[in-house]
Amino acid sequence: MADLFDDAQMYTASDSSVGEEDHASSLPYINLSSRYIFEGELGKGGMGAVLLARDNSLGRHVAIKRIHGSMVRSKKAIDRFVTEARSIAALSFENIVQIYEFGRDEDGPFVVLEYVSGGTLLERIRRGKLETEVAVEIICHLCNALSIAHGNGIIHRDIKPANILLTKEGIPKLTDFGLAQDQKAENTQADVGEIIGTIEFMPPEQRAGSSNGDERSGLWSLAATGYQMVTGKSPKVIREREMPVNLRNVLLKALEDRPRDRYQTASELKLAFQSAVARGAILKGDLEEGICASCNVVNDITRKYCRNCSESLIESCLSCEFECPVWEDVCGECGTSQSKAKTALLLEYQNAIDTAEQALAMFEFDSASGYLEPVLVCNYNFAGQLVDVASQVSDKIKRERTVQFKLQDELLDLALEQLASFDYEAAEWTLAKFPVELRSKEFADLLAETIQKKETAVQLRCDIQECLKARVVDGLLKTTEQYLLLKPDDERMRLLFDRLSDKSNRDAAVQTSNYRAALDYFKEFNDRKCIERLSLYGQDNQLNNDQNKLLDAATTRASKSELLKLEIDRLDKMKQPSIELLRKYLVLRPNDQSSQLILDGLVLRGSKKEALGYFKEFNDRKCIETLSLYGQDNQLTDEQNKLLDAATKREVKSESLKLEIDRLDQLGQPSIEILREYLMLRPNDQSNQLILDSLVLHTSMKAALDYFGKFDDRKCIETLTLYGKDNPLTDEQTNLLDTATKRATKSELLKLEIDRLEQLGQPSIEILRDYLALRPNDQSSQLVFDSLCSQVDKEMTERSRRISTVLTIAALVIATAVLIYVGIEYGD
């Protein structure tokens, strides 16, 4: 065993050439040269340098920061380096430089950062002081960054223009968190009383000792940075007269000596700067009487629209909506100052946008969108810029939502690949990049499992090293085995394991051989031999955990397969074979050819049954597809071929009928017979069924109307009643049926009355006339009516003759009497 311990260093030596005092050895080892091409040096300092490189995989530039020389052996330097990496990694925000990778290589520790190409804020200030609005915009961005950092318990402690990078668009990004303090950690980067930072930008309490600072210290440093931006001079000496008038009060309060006299939060400081700028902008826009706010042309005060640009010279009061001239600040109706009201409204909108951005930074997408709603619906011209900003933030929310959830999937896939190669450090780093607020349970569980595996592997390696140093062999093989389960690609540990197995424990070699043989049987799905092999070995030896697990797995699989086989046999006897059970069984016993043949037969019958089902459902296309698909890999039976031919013929015939139906429909000559024939082949075609029903309805209605017009109420009623058995009647059909029924009923009653009077020998011409008005086609009644009318005519003629005779006689009698009277009178 002596040679084993003599060679112990070769098994456990670190990949780093640095010795025992190398505090960076705990960092993950990454080969930078395989992924990045170095293009130059961006900066250099006492601790190290920042290099410009290009990422071969993603095609983007990155900044690689690293420490070198004696600093690699400095625990404090390494701790600050690690603190910077972890601080940035915990802060995912657009105004904080992002970190891509963190680890070490043969040259020492490094961190891969986002490359910001616009230089530092200090370089920008050296070209001249900044405009007030530009400076305030930068301060507001940095306040957002500090809000995120402070919300995560991180204090920067070295805010200054040199540590603020600018993009080409002028967007600031806070960097260099090497002196940051994590308030949630038990230890910090500075000893008690130690002074760290840059003196010009260091608040009084930090000069007394770094441990005295808090969030308000960072705000003092930011205000000092703001002082240098707007004055162009170092804040080593603060001169009030150098400050812009509208920012003076804000800067003086932010630079107070006592922290309690300053602004207490980054949001409060941001709001103060914004209020000062907004108030100044509105006061600057005060107009003289008659001046147009759009083009500054002088107008007559009685005009409502500008004589130059046609813009309205009247605006509604923000309080009472009373119309006021644009040059008047105080509303004549309610006395509201428009400038103050505008300032308040702009600050309200700005606060809503800031709150939305903070919610976005915390990945609260729905809340962020809700905060923007009042701004987005605003239609005031003076707030147009904020509306545009709100719209941009809204678009950013939508983009960020999409990006983050896509990023989660990409990081998860990448981490799974890294875990598959047992690179737990890289997998942890990959998973930790995704924001905590958006992590799914699956994501969080995977990260926790990865960290646990990484820590377990590190601990096992340390235990192996201690055993080798102490020349203790007991348990070493087991510990090495556990380590190799987590890190099977560690060739040095594999060599140690092999030598331990070969020299120290011959029984272990036999045990491993036995295990591998049993594992081969298991992989061949020969559970019986696997169980026999392990059981035989276990009679004289104690099985290890892996062998016990393999024995349990083989026993479980054998038991499960036996139960499935019994159930398959039982169902087979009942002639109720189950494809699902056979498939489950064959997963456990893929070498069982007889069961495979049974499954193939069932699948064949299942395909036939499925195709037959489609045929019965008149879905010939699916039937043909099913049989054709099955026929690609299998030979169809005669019955399947017959079914395929029948489905094909029916499909062809139905398509032909459909074309004929469409042709007749275009000609306006639809055919009920063809539709009925088509629907016998395609009864599920609802559209053509509706067309047929419509045609039948139209035909039925036409026939009923013909019968009604011919006074054949019985056939009219029969036609409508017959149609109504299978179809709901329309209102028109119902009205026709009611009319026919009433007419039929009335005619029947009149017929009964006519028959009764005829039996009494008292026929009625009036009743006959009413009846014939309802039944003009009744010839017998018409003859009776005509006969009665003829008889009446004869009686009337005879009566007239008699009356004429009587009148003639009466006339003769009168004439005779007259003659007699005349004769008597005149004596004739």
MOKACOR-V795152 format. One record per pair of residues at least 4 apart in sequence whose C-alpha atoms are under 7 Angstrom apart, sorted by the first residue. I is the first residue (numbers start at 1). J is the second residue. Records with the same first field share a line. If there is no record, write none. Layout:
I: J, J
//
This chain:
1: 5
2: 6
3: 7
4: 8
5: 468, 471
8: 12, 468
9: 13
11: 492, 493, 496
12: 465
16: 25, 106
18: 22
21: 73
22: 72, 73
23: 73, 75, 78
24: 72, 78, 109
27: 103, 104
28: 103, 104, 425
29: 103, 104, 105
30: 103, 104, 105
31: 105
32: 36
33: 37
35: 55, 56, 57
36: 53, 54, 55, 56
37: 53, 54, 55
38: 52, 53, 54
39: 52, 53
40: 51, 52
41: 50, 51, 52
42: 50, 51, 52
43: 49, 50
44: 48, 49, 50
45: 49
47: 67, 68, 71
48: 66, 67, 68
49: 65, 66, 67
50: 63, 64, 65, 66
51: 63, 64, 65
52: 62, 63, 64
53: 61, 62, 63
54: 59, 60, 61, 62
55: 59, 60, 61, 62
61: 115
62: 112, 113, 114, 115
63: 112, 113, 114, 115
64: 110, 111, 112, 113
65: 110, 111, 112
66: 109, 110, 111
67: 71, 72, 108, 109, 110
68: 72, 108
70: 74
71: 77
72: 78, 108
74: 78
75: 79
76: 80
77: 81
78: 82
79: 83
80: 84, 178, 179, 189
81: 85, 178
82: 86
83: 87, 178
84: 88, 176, 177, 178, 180
85: 89, 102, 111
86: 90
87: 91, 177
88: 98, 99
89: 99, 433
91: 148, 149
92: 98
93: 145, 361
95: 141, 142, 145, 172, 173, 174
96: 145, 173, 174, 175
97: 113, 114, 173, 174, 175
98: 113, 114
99: 112, 113, 114
100: 112, 113
101: 111, 112
102: 110, 111, 112
103: 109, 110, 111
104: 108, 109, 110
105: 109
116: 165, 166, 167
117: 167, 168
118: 165, 166, 167, 168
119: 123, 165, 166
120: 124, 161, 162, 164, 165, 166
121: 125, 161, 162, 164, 165, 166
122: 126, 161, 162
123: 127
125: 129, 130, 229, 232
128: 232
129: 229, 230, 231, 232
130: 134, 135, 229, 230
131: 135, 230
132: 136, 230
133: 137, 277
134: 138
135: 139, 226, 229, 230
136: 140, 273
137: 141
138: 142, 172
139: 143, 226
140: 144, 270
141: 145, 172
142: 146
143: 147, 266, 267, 270
144: 148
145: 149
146: 150, 266
147: 151, 266, 267
148: 152
149: 153, 154, 155
150: 154, 155, 215
153: 182, 183, 184
154: 180, 181, 182, 183
155: 180, 181, 182, 214, 215, 218
156: 177, 179, 180, 181, 218
157: 179, 180, 197, 218
158: 179, 197, 198
159: 163, 218, 221, 222
160: 164, 201, 221, 225
161: 225
163: 174, 175, 176
164: 172, 173, 174, 175
165: 172, 173, 174
166: 170, 171, 172, 173
167: 171, 172
179: 189
181: 188, 189
182: 188
190: 194, 210
192: 209, 211
193: 208, 209, 210
194: 209, 210
195: 206, 207, 209, 210
196: 210
197: 202
198: 202
200: 235, 236
201: 221, 224, 235
202: 206, 207, 221
203: 207, 217, 220, 221
204: 208, 257
205: 209, 212, 213
206: 210, 212, 213
213: 217
215: 219
216: 220, 259, 264, 265
217: 221
218: 222
219: 223, 266
220: 224, 254, 255
221: 225
222: 226
223: 227, 251, 254, 255
224: 228, 235
225: 229
226: 230
227: 231, 235
228: 232, 233, 234, 235
230: 243
231: 242, 243
243: 247, 248
244: 248
246: 276, 277, 280
247: 251, 276
248: 252
249: 253
250: 254, 272, 273
251: 255
252: 256
253: 261, 262
254: 262, 263
255: 262
256: 261, 262
263: 268, 269
264: 268
265: 269
266: 270
267: 271
268: 272
269: 273
270: 274
271: 275
272: 276
273: 277
274: 278
275: 279, 347
276: 280
277: 281
278: 282, 343
279: 283, 343
280: 284
281: 285
282: 286, 339
283: 339
286: 327
287: 291, 327
288: 327
289: 327
290: 298, 299, 300, 301, 327
291: 296, 297, 298, 299, 327
292: 296, 297, 298, 306, 313
293: 326
295: 309
297: 308
299: 303, 306, 307
304: 312, 313, 314
305: 310, 311, 312, 313
306: 310, 311, 312, 313
313: 325, 326
314: 323, 324, 325, 326
315: 323, 324, 325, 326
316: 321, 322, 323, 324
317: 321, 322, 323, 324, 331, 338
318: 338, 341
319: 336
320: 334
322: 333
324: 328, 331
329: 337, 338, 339
330: 335, 336, 337, 338
331: 335, 336, 337
337: 341
338: 342
339: 343
340: 344
341: 345
342: 346
343: 347
344: 348
345: 349
346: 350, 383
347: 351
348: 352
349: 353, 375
350: 354
351: 355
352: 356, 371, 372
353: 357, 371, 372, 390
354: 358
355: 359, 371
356: 360, 368, 369, 371, 372
357: 361, 368
358: 362
359: 363, 364, 365, 367, 368
360: 364, 365, 368, 397
363: 437
364: 368
365: 369, 397, 401
366: 370
367: 371
368: 372
369: 373, 394
372: 376, 390
373: 377
374: 378
375: 387, 390
376: 387, 390, 391
380: 384
383: 387
384: 388
385: 389
386: 390
387: 391
388: 392
389: 393
390: 394
391: 395
392: 396
393: 397
394: 398
395: 399
396: 400
397: 401
398: 402
399: 403
400: 404
401: 405
402: 406
403: 407
404: 408
405: 409
406: 410
407: 411
408: 412, 434
409: 413
410: 414
411: 415, 430, 431
412: 416, 431
413: 417
414: 418
415: 419, 427, 430, 431
416: 420
417: 421
418: 422, 423, 426, 427
419: 423, 424, 427
422: 486, 487
423: 427
424: 428, 450, 454
425: 429, 454
426: 430
427: 431
428: 432, 447, 450, 451
429: 433
431: 447
435: 439
439: 443, 444
440: 444
441: 445
442: 446
443: 447
444: 448
445: 449
446: 450
447: 451
448: 452
449: 453
450: 454
451: 455
452: 456
453: 457, 486
454: 458
455: 459
456: 460
457: 461, 483, 486
458: 462
459: 463
460: 464, 479, 483
461: 465
462: 466
463: 467
464: 468, 476, 479, 480
465: 469
466: 470
467: 471, 472, 473, 476
468: 472
475: 479
476: 480
477: 481, 497, 500
478: 482
479: 483
480: 484, 497
481: 485
482: 486
483: 487
484: 488
490: 494
491: 495
492: 496
493: 497
494: 498
495: 499
496: 500
497: 501
498: 502
499: 503
500: 504, 505
501: 505, 506, 508, 509
502: 506, 509
505: 509
506: 510
507: 511
508: 512
509: 513
510: 514
511: 515
512: 516
513: 517
514: 518
515: 519, 547
516: 520
517: 521
518: 522, 530, 533, 534
519: 523
520: 524
521: 525, 526, 527, 529, 530
522: 526, 527, 530, 554
525: 588, 589
526: 530
527: 531, 554, 558
528: 532
529: 533
530: 534, 554
531: 535, 551, 554, 555
532: 536
533: 537
534: 538, 551
535: 539
537: 541
538: 542, 543
543: 547, 548
544: 548
545: 549
546: 550
547: 551
548: 552
549: 553
550: 554
551: 555
552: 556
553: 557
554: 558
555: 559
556: 560
557: 561, 588
558: 562
559: 563
560: 564
561: 565, 585, 588
562: 566
563: 567
564: 568, 581, 585
565: 569
566: 570
567: 571
568: 572, 577, 581
569: 573
570: 574
571: 575, 576, 577
572: 576, 577
578: 582
579: 583, 599, 602
580: 584
581: 585
582: 586, 599
583: 587
584: 588
585: 589
586: 590
592: 596
593: 597
594: 598
595: 599
596: 600
597: 601
598: 602
599: 603
600: 604
601: 605
602: 606
603: 607
604: 608
605: 609
606: 610
607: 611
608: 612, 640
609: 613
610: 614
611: 615, 623, 626, 627
612: 616
613: 617
614: 618, 619, 620, 622, 623
615: 619, 620, 623, 647
618: 681, 682
619: 623
620: 624, 647, 648, 651
621: 625
622: 626
623: 627, 647
624: 628, 644, 647, 648
625: 629
626: 630
627: 631, 644
628: 632
630: 634
631: 635, 636
636: 640, 641
637: 641
638: 642
639: 643
640: 644
641: 645
642: 646
643: 647
644: 648
645: 649
646: 650
647: 651
648: 652
649: 653
650: 654, 681
651: 655
652: 656
653: 657
654: 658, 678, 681
655: 659
656: 660
657: 661, 678
658: 662
659: 663
660: 664
661: 665, 670, 675
662: 666
663: 667
664: 668, 669, 670
665: 669, 670
671: 675
672: 676, 692, 695
673: 677
674: 678
675: 679, 692
676: 680
677: 681
678: 682
679: 683
685: 689
686: 690
687: 691
688: 692
689: 693
690: 694
691: 695
692: 696
693: 697
694: 698
695: 699
696: 700
697: 701
698: 702
699: 703
700: 704, 719
701: 705, 733
702: 706
703: 707
704: 708, 716, 719, 720
705: 709
706: 710
707: 711, 712, 713, 715, 716
708: 712, 713, 716, 740
711: 775
712: 716
713: 717, 740, 741, 744
714: 718
715: 719
716: 720, 740
717: 721, 737, 740, 741
718: 722
719: 723
720: 724, 737
721: 725
723: 727
724: 728, 729
729: 733, 734
730: 734
731: 735
732: 736
733: 737
734: 738
735: 739
736: 740
737: 741
738: 742
739: 743
740: 744
741: 745
742: 746
743: 747, 774
744: 748
745: 749
746: 750
747: 751, 771, 774
748: 752
749: 753
750: 754, 767, 771
751: 755, 771
752: 756
753: 757
754: 758, 763, 767, 768
755: 759
756: 760
757: 761, 762, 763
758: 762, 763
764: 768
765: 769, 785, 788
766: 770
767: 771
768: 772, 785
769: 773
770: 774
771: 775
772: 776
778: 782
779: 783
780: 784
781: 785
782: 786
783: 787
784: 788
785: 789
786: 790
787: 791
788: 792
789: 793
790: 794
791: 795
792: 796
793: 797
794: 798
795: 799
796: 800
797: 801
798: 802
799: 803
800: 804
801: 805
802: 806
803: 807
804: 808
805: 809
806: 810
807: 811
808: 812
809: 813
810: 814
811: 815
812: 816
813: 817
814: 818
815: 819
816: 820
817: 821
818: 822
819: 823
820: 824
821: 825
822: 826
823: 827, 828
824: 828
//
